[in-house]
Amino acid sequence: MKAKAVLIAAAALMCLTACGNSDSSSGAEGIVTIQTSTTSATTTATTAATTTTAATTTASETAKKTEKTTKKTTAEKKTTPTESKTEATVSETTTTTVTQATEPPVQTTPSQTTPAPDPEPSGPDLSTLRGRAMVNYKGFIFGVGENINDIKGKLGKESAPMQEAPNCLTGEKSPIYFYEGMEIETTYGGKIFSIRMGTTVMYPGSDVETAGGAKIGDGESALAAALGNPTSQDEYGMKEFKEGTLTVTVFVFDGVIDTIQITDSGANS
């Protein structure tokens, strides 16, 4: 707009010169000079203002760019550890999950479980003749049909070394083992088929009786409670009690038990 005003003033001066008015020309020249100077000053001021404004704008824009760069750098610095931390967390989580999936299940070793104690032996069945005719030797109960080799340690010390002698069933020789108040006959494989206790044995003793409670020296009346009623008897004091292949032979003299022999013919086969 200022440049347009200067052009209009120059056009007016040209018109005055063309009319031939020298005084007016002189005055016009002065006016033109003044206006030109004013215009130059104005232009210079405008240029200076423009330069100042441009410098201010440039400084402001530079400051804004610097601020943006600083914020961006700060944001990047803040973001980078977070992203790294996030990536590390994801990686750690993934690794943990895989490790847990591949771990074998925990198992209970037998050493952590206390084994149940062995059940107590129920003892002989006293409702049967076989149960009542088992032998109680110093607190250990056994019977015909068992193997002498399995129970030797529980019977304790033998009264004499084993001998061979004719057995009570067939008369053929078989092993005989000697204990206090008791003799045990077995097969050569060790299976017990006869047990004899009484005053007639080679090494007498009193710490032996039937599981039913009959022992040497008891009265005849104790037989019924210990073994039941005999299946057969004779006038010489012999009484027999039978059940299957099992036979219990008792000799009674003067009303007192003298000998008890328990034999299982089935165990001799």
C-alpha positions in Angstrom: 0.0 0.0 0.0 2.9 2.4 0.8 4.5 1.7 -2.5 1.2 2.5 -4.3 1.0 5.9 -2.5 4.5 6.7 -3.7 3.5 6.0 -7.3 0.5 8.2 -7.0 2.6 11.1 -5.7 5.1 10.7 -8.5 2.3 10.9 -11.1 1.0 14.1 -9.6 4.4 15.7 -9.8 4.7 14.8 -13.5 1.4 16.6 -14.2 2.5 19.8 -12.5 5.8 19.9 -14.5 3.9 19.4 -17.8 1.8 22.7 -17.1 5.0 24.9 -17.0 4.6 26.4 -13.5 8.3 26.9 -12.4 7.4 28.0 -8.9 5.1 25.1 -8.6 7.9 22.9 -9.9 10.3 24.2 -7.3 7.7 23.6 -4.6 6.8 20.3 -6.1 10.4 19.3 -6.1 10.6 20.1 -2.4 7.5 18.2 -1.8 8.7 15.3 -3.8 12.0 15.4 -1.9 10.2 15.5 1.4 7.8 12.8 0.4 10.6 10.7 -1.0 12.5 11.1 2.2 9.5 10.2 4.2 8.8 7.3 2.0 12.4 6.1 2.3 12.3 6.5 6.1 9.0 4.7 6.2 10.4 2.0 4.0 13.5 1.8 6.1 11.4 1.6 9.3 9.1 -0.9 7.6 12.1 -3.0 6.5 13.6 -2.8 10.0 10.3 -3.8 11.5 10.0 -6.6 9.0 13.6 -7.6 9.7 12.9 -7.5 13.5 9.7 -9.4 13.0 11.4 -11.9 10.8 14.2 -12.3 13.4 11.7 -12.6 16.2 9.7 -15.1 14.1 12.9 -17.0 13.3 14.0 -17.0 16.9 10.5 -18.1 18.0 10.4 -20.9 15.5 13.9 -21.9 16.4 13.0 -22.0 20.1 9.8 -24.0 19.2 11.8 -26.4 17.1 14.4 -26.7 19.9 11.6 -27.3 22.4 10.0 -29.9 20.2 13.4 -31.6 19.6 14.1 -31.6 23.3 10.6 -33.0 24.1 11.0 -35.7 21.4 14.4 -36.7 22.7 13.1 -36.8 26.2 10.1 -38.8 25.1 12.4 -41.2 23.2 14.6 -41.6 26.3 11.6 -42.3 28.4 10.0 -44.7 25.9 13.1 -46.7 25.1 13.6 -48.2 28.7 9.9 -48.8 29.0 9.8 -50.7 25.7 12.9 -52.6 26.6 11.4 -53.4 30.0 8.1 -54.5 28.4 10.0 -56.7 25.9 12.0 -58.2 28.8 8.8 -58.8 30.8 7.2 -60.5 27.8 10.3 -62.6 27.2 10.5 -63.5 30.9 6.8 -64.5 31.0 7.1 -66.6 27.9 10.2 -68.4 29.2 8.6 -69.1 32.6 5.5 -70.5 31.0 7.5 -72.8 28.8 9.6 -74.0 31.8 6.5 -74.7 33.9 5.0 -76.7 31.0 8.0 -78.9 30.6 8.6 -79.6 34.3 7.6 -83.2 35.2 4.8 -83.7 37.8 5.9 -84.2 41.4 5.6 -87.7 42.5 5.4 -89.3 45.9 8.3 -91.7 46.5 7.6 -94.8 48.5 10.0 -93.4 51.1 7.4 -90.7 51.9 4.7 -93.3 52.7 4.9 -95.2 56.0 4.2 -98.9 55.3 1.4 -100.5 57.1 2.5 -102.8 59.9 2.1 -106.5 59.3 -1.2 -107.8 60.7 -0.9 -109.7 63.9 -1.4 -113.5 63.5 -4.9 -114.5 64.3 -3.7 -117.7 66.0 -5.0 -121.2 65.6 -8.7 -121.9 64.9 -9.7 -123.6 68.1 -13.1 -124.5 66.7 -11.4 -127.3 64.7 -9.3 -130.3 65.9 -6.4 -129.2 63.7 -6.3 -125.9 65.4 -6.6 -127.3 68.9 -4.0 -129.9 68.1 -1.3 -127.4 67.2 1.7 -127.2 69.5 2.6 -124.4 71.8 6.4 -124.7 72.5 7.7 -122.0 74.8 5.1 -119.5 73.4 5.7 -120.4 69.7 2.8 -122.1 68.0 3.3 -124.4 65.0 1.8 -127.7 63.7 2.1 -130.6 61.4 2.4 -129.8 57.7 4.9 -127.0 58.3 8.6 -127.2 57.2 11.1 -127.7 60.0 13.6 -125.5 58.1 11.3 -122.5 58.3 10.8 -122.6 62.1 14.1 -123.9 63.5 15.1 -120.4 64.5 11.9 -119.9 66.5 12.1 -123.2 68.2 15.5 -122.4 69.7 18.4 -124.7 70.6 17.9 -128.4 69.9 18.4 -130.8 72.8 20.5 -133.2 70.5 21.6 -133.4 66.9 19.1 -134.7 64.4 19.0 -138.5 64.0 17.5 -140.9 61.6 15.1 -143.6 63.0 12.1 -145.6 61.9 9.1 -143.3 61.8 5.8 -144.0 63.5 3.7 -144.4 60.3 5.7 -146.6 57.9 8.6 -147.9 60.0 11.0 -146.5 57.4 13.8 -144.2 58.4 13.2 -140.5 58.5 14.8 -137.5 60.3 13.9 -136.9 63.9 14.6 -133.6 65.7 14.9 -133.4 69.6 13.7 -130.6 71.8 12.9 -130.3 75.5 9.8 -132.5 76.0 9.2 -132.9 72.3 10.3 -135.0 69.3 9.6 -133.9 65.7 9.6 -136.3 62.7 9.9 -135.0 59.2 10.3 -136.1 55.6 13.7 -135.7 54.0 12.4 -132.5 52.5 11.8 -131.2 56.0 8.0 -131.4 56.1 6.7 -132.2 59.6 4.3 -135.2 59.8 4.5 -136.2 63.5 5.0 -134.4 66.8 5.3 -136.4 70.1 5.5 -135.1 73.6 5.5 -137.0 76.9 7.4 -138.7 79.6 8.6 -141.3 77.2 10.5 -138.9 74.9 14.3 -138.9 75.1 14.7 -135.4 76.5 11.7 -134.6 78.7 10.4 -131.1 79.5 7.4 -129.3 80.8 7.2 -126.2 78.6 5.1 -127.7 75.8 1.3 -128.3 75.3 -1.4 -128.3 72.7 -2.9 -125.0 71.6 -6.1 -126.3 73.1 -4.4 -126.5 76.5 -3.7 -130.3 77.0 -0.3 -131.1 78.5 1.6 -133.9 80.1 0.6 -134.5 83.7 -3.0 -133.1 83.3 -5.9 -135.2 84.4 -8.0 -137.1 82.0 -10.8 -134.6 82.5 -8.7 -131.9 80.7 -8.9 -133.8 77.4 -12.6 -133.0 76.8 -11.9 -129.2 77.2 -8.7 -129.4 75.1 -9.5 -131.8 72.3 -13.2 -132.6 72.6 -14.7 -136.1 72.7 -12.4 -139.0 71.4 -13.5 -140.7 68.2 -12.2 -144.0 69.6 -10.6 -145.5 72.8 -9.6 -148.7 74.3 -9.4 -150.3 77.8 -5.7 -149.6 78.1 -6.1 -145.9 78.2 -5.5 -145.0 74.6 -7.8 -142.3 73.2 -7.8 -141.2 69.5 -9.2 -137.9 68.1 -9.5 -137.8 64.3 -10.2 -135.1 61.6 -9.5 -136.0 58.0 -5.8 -137.1 57.7 -5.1 -135.8 61.2 -4.9 -138.1 64.2 -4.2 -137.2 67.8 -3.3 -140.2 70.0 -3.3 -139.7 73.8 -2.2 -142.3 76.4 -3.6 -141.9 79.9 -2.2 -143.9 82.8 -3.8 -143.8 86.2 -6.0 -141.0 85.1 -3.1 -138.7 84.1 -2.0 -137.7 80.6 1.3 -139.5 79.8 1.9 -139.1 76.1 0.4 -137.0 73.2 1.2 -137.8 69.6 -0.1 -135.7 66.7 0.3 -137.2 63.3 -0.8 -136.2 59.8 -0.6 -139.0 57.2 -1.2 -136.5 54.4 2.0 -134.6 55.3 4.1 -137.8 54.9 3.3 -138.1 51.2 
